[in-house]
Amino acid sequence: MTQPDAATPPTLTLDERDRRWNGLRARMRERGIDAIVVGSFQGRERLESYLIDDFLDSVVVLTHDDDAIVMTFGPGRVSRAFESQRRGIPLWTTDFRIGMGGARTAEALLDKGLGKGRIGLVGLGPTAPGEAEGLMPLGFHTNLLRALPGAEFCDFTRDFTDFMLVKSDEELRLLRYAAQVSEKACIAMAQACRPGVSEAEVYAEILREIHRNGCDVRYPFLSLQSGVDNIGWGAPRWTLRAEPPRVLRTGDVVQAEIHTTYGGQEAQVQMCVALDPIDAELQRCESVARRAYEAGLRAVRPGVTFGEVVAAMEKPIAASGCWSKTPLLHTLTFGSTGFTPVNRAQLAGTFEERIEGWMTPGVRRADLVMEEGMSLELEPNACIGLRRVNIGAGVVVGRTGPEELNDVPTRVWHVAA
């Protein structure tokens, strides 16, 4: 496990800005693109942040020359950016404008003489889980095209997100810092989990540790569930509806998916705490999940495909008779995700079979080749019926093999009653 580079949160330099801008400009030249348009549009990944090292609810235009143009809906967002500058942290651009709709973006492109240019749009294609058909609003797209009838538009989404997959040394410092904060959050979770404590108290301790270390969380922020046979996954029910938080009991497993984020780098982990004694089926799931994690770790190295890592993690799950509800692994920046369909026959006749029957578990972009500097989360989950154990943590593809970013969430943490 790699320690963070410093005791205080690291920052990015203008050299990192230039690396990103120049790298994307090279891809633009390869495709004959004059400018790209990148907006957050309330999407999970906040894609415009990658161009400006900031989140201003904005749309960003990047051309081959000059600073990126940042357009946001209110002056307060820009004033907030200038506050960082007053504190001695340089901004990545100087061209801030108010107004961010499709027509306003067209004005920015016209200012650059691109009324008949070739424009790449980021957000037409998949950008995150739940955003399989993109995130660019129809109104924005319609108004942009109407205001630039002479321009040619194309999809630049995958070019952009694939460029983000390989991390620079500066980005890896941010990721390692976020991973160590995730580690601390996992310990805080384990210390909070006791019979008689509510899920809300556990949730609060996790977030307290993340925020007091200068990090944030990314949607869905913090998944948390507890029980002996709670197969559900996602935000706690009491955060979504009028329902009291569940109180923990002996024999439970308490499981969390923690989305610690710093400087745009997400160090996601899956933490599982067992309130001993747990039953034999949960113990079996624990053993299988750990074996799947170890198999994935052995498989990660430059030159292998994402699908090959999925296959390695799938083998111990298939041999054990367990099934998996959620992915076995995914890239930490949006790219590939790997599900497995093994051993789902055990769900026959259950409500779970009815809802899982809508799914076709498989691998998104199995042919993605691992490169040094890519980051993954290995997150094996082993299920028997409605019993489930999920562990997992971040891994960076190193020159000869994996660099583990975490230790605590790679095993079940046991708390004695």
N, C-alpha and C positions, 0 to 999 in steps of 0.2 A: 504494500500500500504506500503510495507516494504522499509525503507530507507537503502542505502548502508552502509556497516560496517565501512567505513573510507572515508575521503575526498580524499585520493589518491588511485590510482588503487591498488587492492590487488594482492598478488602473491601466488603461490603454493609452498608447502614445499615438502621435500623428503618423508615425511609421506604419502602424497597424491600419490606420485609415487609408494610407496610400496603397498598402498591399491589397486591401479589399477593393478599392476603387479601380486600381490598375488591373487587377485580375479580372474583374467584371468587364472592364472596358475591352480587354483582350477577347473575351467571349463575345462581346458585342461586335467587335470587328470581324470575327470569324463568321458571324451570321449577317453581316451587313446592316447592323442596327445602329441608328444615330443617337438614340436616347432610350432609357428605360424609366418606367413609372412604377413606383413601389409604394403601397400604402398599407397601414395596419388594418383599417376597416374592422376594428375590434376583433381581429383574428387572434388565434392562440399564440402564434410565434412572433407577433409584433415585428413583421419583416422589415419595416422601414428603419427600425433601430439598428439594423446591421450596417446601414449606410452612414448613420450619424451618431452612433454611440449614445442614443437618447431615445426616449419615448414621449412624443409630443402630440399623440393622436393626429398624425400628419400624413401627408402624401409627399413623397420625395421624387424629384426628377434628377437623374444623373445622365449627363452628356459626356462626350469625349474630352471636353475642355471645361475649365472653370470649376467653381465650387458646385456641390449639389444644391439644388433649390428645395427648400423646405416650406411647405404650405400647411398651415394649421388653422383650426376654426376660430381661435380666440387669442387675443394679445397676451392673456395670462400665461399661456403655454410658452411663449417666447420669452416673457419676463423671467419665467422659471429657469429657462436655459441660461440666460445672462447671469443669473445668480451664481451658477457654477463657475462661470468665467470670472466673476468678482472674487471667488474663493481661490483663484489661481489654477483652475483646471480648464485647459483650452477647449473651445468648441471645435467641432470638426468642419463647420461651414459658417459662412457669414451671411448667406442669402436667405433670409427669413421673410415670408410673406403671409398675410392673413387672408384666409379663404381657401378652401381645399376641395371644392367640387370639381366635376368633370370639366365644366367651362373654364374655371379658374386654372386648372392644370393645362388646358389648351392654350391659355394666354401665356403661360410660362414657356411652353414649347414654341409658340410663335415668336416670343422674345428672342429665342435662340435661332430663329430662322428655319424652323423645322415644320412649317405648315405643310410641306410635301415630303417630309422625312419618313423614315421607317422606324416605328416606335414599338419597343418591346414592353408588354404588359405583364407584371408579376401579380398573380392572383387569379388568373383564369383557370389554371389547373390545380391539382391537389396541393394543399399547403400545410395540412396537419390532420390528425385524426378528427373525424367529424366534419372535415372540410374537403371531402373527396371531389366535389365539383367546383372547387375554388371558393373565393370569398369576396371578389370584387362586386360591389352593388350594381344592379342593373341600371339604376338611375345615373350613377357615375359613368358607367361605360357608354350609355346612350348619349349623354351630354358631351362627353369627350369626343366621340366619333362625329356627332352633329357639328361640333365647333371646328373640326379639322377634316373637312370632306376630301381634301387633297392628300392626306397622309395615308400611309399603309401601316396597319397594326398587326402584330403577331404575338404569340404566347412566349414569354421568356421565363415562365415559372420554374420549370425543372432546371434550366441553366443556373438560375439564381440559387435555388435550394441545394443543388448538387455542389455548387461552389462552397457553400457554407459547411459541407460535411467534413472537409479536411481542416483541422484546426492548426493555427499558427502557434508558435511558442507563447506569445502573449495571451492568446485565447486559452491555451492549456493552463496557464497560471490562474486565470479566472475560474476555469472549470475545477481545478484542484482545490481552490479555496472554497467554492460552493460545496464540493464533495465533503470537505472536512466539516463544514457547517451541517450538512446532512448527517454526518457521523454523530455530531453532538446532539442533534435533534433525535436521533434514534436512541441514544443513551437516555435522554430526557423522557422519551416515551416509555422505555423499559422501567425507569424509576417511578413513573406515574402509575403504571398498570398494577393494580391490586384489587382483589375482590372487594366489592362495596364502593368502588370509585366509578363515577359515571364516564361515559365516552367523552362528554363535553370537557371534563377536566383533563383528560389525556390529550385531546385535540388542542386545548389551550396551551399546555406545556410544550408541545411540539412547535407550535407557531411562535411562542415566546422565545424559544431558543434560536429559531431562524432569524427573527426580526432583531433580536438584541445583538446578533453578529453581523448586522448590516446587509442581510439578504432579503429576498422576497420569495413569493411562490407564484407559480404559473398555473393557469387553468388546467385541470380542475382543482388546483390549489392543494387539497389534502383529502385523499380518500381514506376512510376509516370505517371498519366494521368489526364486530366482535360476536362471539358465540361459539358453540360446539359445531354447528352445522349451518353456518350462515354463508351461503354461496354467492350472495349479492356482492356487487363491487361498485364503488363510486363514492361520492360525498355522503356523509352520514345523513340518515333520513331526517333527523331533527334540524338540519340546516336547510332543508327543502320544503318542509311541511310542518303543520302543527302537531308535533309528536315529541314526547319527552325523550331525552337521551337515555339510552340503555345503560343499566348498571352492570358492571363486570362481575362474573361469578367464577368460582373455582372450576377448572376443567375447560375454560374458554381458551380460544386463541384470539388475540387482538392483532389486527393486521392493518397496516397503513401503506399507502403510496404517497411519498413525500416529494414534492416538485420544487425543491430548493433552487433558486435562480439568482445568479449574480452577473451583472453586466451582459445579459443576454445568454449566458451559458447555464444550461439546466443540468443539475446533478441529481437526477431522479433516483430514488431508492425504494425498495419494498421491505418494510420492517414487519417482523412477526414476533409477538411475545406470547408465550404459553404460560397460563396460570395453572401450574401443576397441582395434581396429576391430570394429564390429558389421556384420552383413551387410545387404544391400540391402533385404530385406523388413522388418527391424527399423527401418531408417532411414525407410522408407515409413510404417510404423506411427507412428513418432515425429512425422512431419510432419502426418499426419492427426489425431492426438490433439491437437496444438497448435491446428490449425485449428478443431477442434470446441470447444476451450476458448474460443477467441476469439469464436466464434459465440454461445456461451452468454453470454459476458460482454456482448456487444452487446445481447442480448435481455432481460437482467435490468433491470427498472424497475417502479415501482409501477403496478398496473392490468393488467399482463399475467398470463396464467395460467401455472401450472407447466407444463402441457402445451405451451404455446407455446415455452417455453424448451427443453423436450425436443426439439421439432420442429426448432428452430434448430440444436441440437447434432447432431442426427441427419443433417442434410443432407450435410455433408462426409464423414461416414462412409459413407453410402449411395453417394455419387458415387465414392468411392475404391475400392469393392469390398471394403472391410474389414467385419468384423462386430464385435460387442461382447459380451463375456461378462458383465460386471458393469454396474451402473447407470451412466448418463451423469451423473446428478445426483440429489441428495436434499436435503430440508430437514435442517438440522443438529440441530434438535429434531424428534422423530418426527412425521411428517405425510405428506409425499409422496415417492415414489420413481419414477424414470423409467428403464425399460429400452427398448431398441430391438431389433426382430426382423430388421433388414436383413441381407442377404447371407449367410444361414446355409446356403445351398445348398452352399457350399464344404466343409461338414463331412460331406457324404454319404459313407457307407461307413466312417466313422471311429468309434472308441469315443466320441469327444466328441459325435457326433451322437446316439448312444444315450442319453447322460445328459442332454444339452440338450433332447432330444425330450420329456422330461417337463415342460419349462417352456413357458409361454405368455408370452413377453416383452411387457410393456406398461407402462402408467403408472398408478400408484396415486394417485387424487385429482388427475387432470389439471386439474380445474376450480378448484383452489385458487388464489385471486387473490393475487398478490404485494402485500405492504404494506410501507411503510417500517418498518424495524426487524426484518424477517424475515431469517433467515440460511440460506444454502444451502452445499452443497459441490458445485462443478463438478468432476467426476471422469471425464472422457472416457477410454475405453480403446478402442484400435483393434487388431484382431486379423487376422492372415492365417494361416489354418490354426491351428497351435498356437503361433505367434509372437504376442507381445502386448506393447503398451506402454500403461502407465496413468500419467497425471499428474493433478494436481488439488489444489484448495485452497478455502478458505472465502471466501465473498462475503456481504456484508450489502447488503440492498436499501436504497439511499439515497433521498433525496427525489426526485432526478432520474435516478438510475442506480445502478450497482453500486459498492460500496466493496470493493476487493480487500484481503484480510487477509494474503495471502502473495505471495511472488515466486518463491523458489527452487523449490518443487515444481510450478510451472506449466509447467516445461520439463524435458526430459531433461538431466541433469547428466553431462557426458562426462569420463571419466578416461582419459588416454593411457597405453597400456602402456609 
